[in-house]
Amino acid sequence: MFFTENEKKAILMSICFVLNADGEVAPQESRFLEMEARYFGIRLNDLNTYASSISKEEWRRTINSMSHEKIEYTVSRWLAAIKADGIIRREELDFAGMMATECGIDLRNYVNAALR
């Protein structure tokens, strides 16, 4: 699947939001984020600058304008991030739900299957 630069930024930024929702990023979550960044051809050291170069409004607009297939991919990455450390934390799940709502996505359609 091909992603534009803004789509990559929006996806990575949203994953960072999810991972930070509980106030800490576990080592397993850092490794997960590094794998996701590498998938998009971005080094972890460059990730903060890269992901933060998109505003919250642009992030929301970008996610909203993606194809259904890309939105499904993005949500699957949020849910994978939530369980990256082996613990499904309520704060992370709630934050992903809030982001999904902001983007017009019904997270309930994904959660049951993905978090088993």
Wavefront OBJ file of the C-alpha trace (Angstrom):
o trace
v 0.000 0.000 0.000
v 1.372 3.448 -0.903
v 1.141 6.264 1.640
v 1.768 9.952 1.019
v 4.231 11.782 3.267
v 1.347 13.428 5.166
v -0.354 10.063 5.631
v 2.862 8.590 7.033
v 3.216 11.554 9.391
v -0.410 11.299 10.507
v -0.188 7.571 11.160
v 3.096 7.780 13.062
v 1.962 10.794 15.059
v -1.253 9.041 16.028
v 0.675 5.935 17.121
v 2.875 8.188 19.296
v -0.279 9.670 20.845
v -1.624 6.222 21.678
v 1.662 5.013 23.155
v 1.946 8.105 25.353
v -1.679 8.057 26.538
v -0.830 6.296 29.805
v 2.063 8.657 30.543
v 4.861 6.224 29.776
v 6.338 4.364 26.838
v 7.497 0.855 27.717
v 10.564 -0.614 25.966
v 8.310 -2.964 23.948
v 6.277 0.044 22.808
v 9.458 1.836 21.716
v 10.420 -1.206 19.664
v 6.939 -1.289 18.135
v 7.224 2.393 17.202
v 10.650 1.812 15.692
v 9.254 -1.019 13.534
v 6.389 1.185 12.363
v 8.764 4.035 11.524
v 11.045 1.659 9.645
v 8.057 0.374 7.648
v 7.664 3.938 6.371
v 11.402 4.368 5.793
v 11.964 6.682 8.769
v 14.687 6.307 11.377
v 13.525 6.375 14.985
v 15.943 9.247 15.711
v 14.146 11.367 13.102
v 10.650 10.381 14.182
v 9.914 13.242 16.606
v 10.818 15.891 14.072
v 9.079 14.023 11.273
v 5.786 13.314 13.060
v 5.560 16.703 14.772
v 5.816 18.506 11.430
v 2.071 17.982 10.936
v -0.512 20.011 12.881
v -3.387 18.395 14.757
v -5.884 19.816 12.259
v -3.844 18.574 9.309
v -3.485 15.192 11.043
v -7.279 14.911 11.436
v -7.927 16.083 7.882
v -5.356 13.632 6.513
v -6.822 10.634 8.347
v -10.344 11.646 7.276
v -9.325 11.841 3.635
v -7.625 8.437 3.500
v -9.222 5.503 1.741
v -11.166 2.968 3.776
v -8.309 0.500 3.364
v -5.779 3.001 4.743
v -8.042 3.912 7.653
v -8.376 0.223 8.501
v -4.591 -0.086 8.394
v -4.211 2.956 10.671
v -6.718 1.678 13.221
v -5.023 -1.735 13.184
v -1.729 0.000 14.041
v -3.374 1.924 16.917
v -4.721 -1.321 18.337
v -1.395 -3.102 17.838
v 0.290 -0.216 19.679
v -2.143 -0.621 22.577
v -1.107 -4.222 23.102
v 2.582 -3.807 22.160
v 3.722 -4.076 25.794
v 1.424 -7.021 26.501
v -0.922 -4.931 28.643
v -4.108 -3.347 27.321
v -4.286 -0.094 29.266
v -7.609 1.710 29.559
v -5.950 5.121 28.967
v -4.510 3.975 25.640
v -7.771 2.408 24.522
v -9.747 5.506 25.542
v -7.306 7.772 23.718
v -7.521 5.681 20.543
v -11.313 5.865 20.857
v -11.156 9.652 21.161
v -8.909 9.905 18.093
v -11.206 7.597 16.165
v -14.227 9.718 17.099
v -12.402 12.879 15.998
v -11.774 11.203 12.646
v -15.306 9.857 12.250
v -14.259 6.230 12.810
v -16.310 3.831 14.942
v -13.570 2.043 16.863
v -16.033 -0.569 18.149
v -16.007 -2.091 14.660
v -12.347 -3.003 15.165
v -11.731 -3.527 18.871
v -13.281 -6.922 19.560
v -11.411 -8.737 16.809
v -8.120 -6.898 17.194
v -7.648 -7.086 20.942
v -8.241 -10.809 21.383
l 1 2 3 4 5 6 7 8 9 10 11 12 13 14 15 16 17 18 19 20 21 22 23 24 25 26 27 28 29 30 31 32 33 34 35 36 37 38 39 40 41 42 43 44 45 46 47 48 49 50 51 52 53 54 55 56 57 58 59 60 61 62 63 64 65 66 67 68 69 70 71 72 73 74 75 76 77 78 79 80 81 82 83 84 85 86 87 88 89 90 91 92 93 94 95 96 97 98 99 100 101 102 103 104 105 106 107 108 109 110 111 112 113 114 115 116
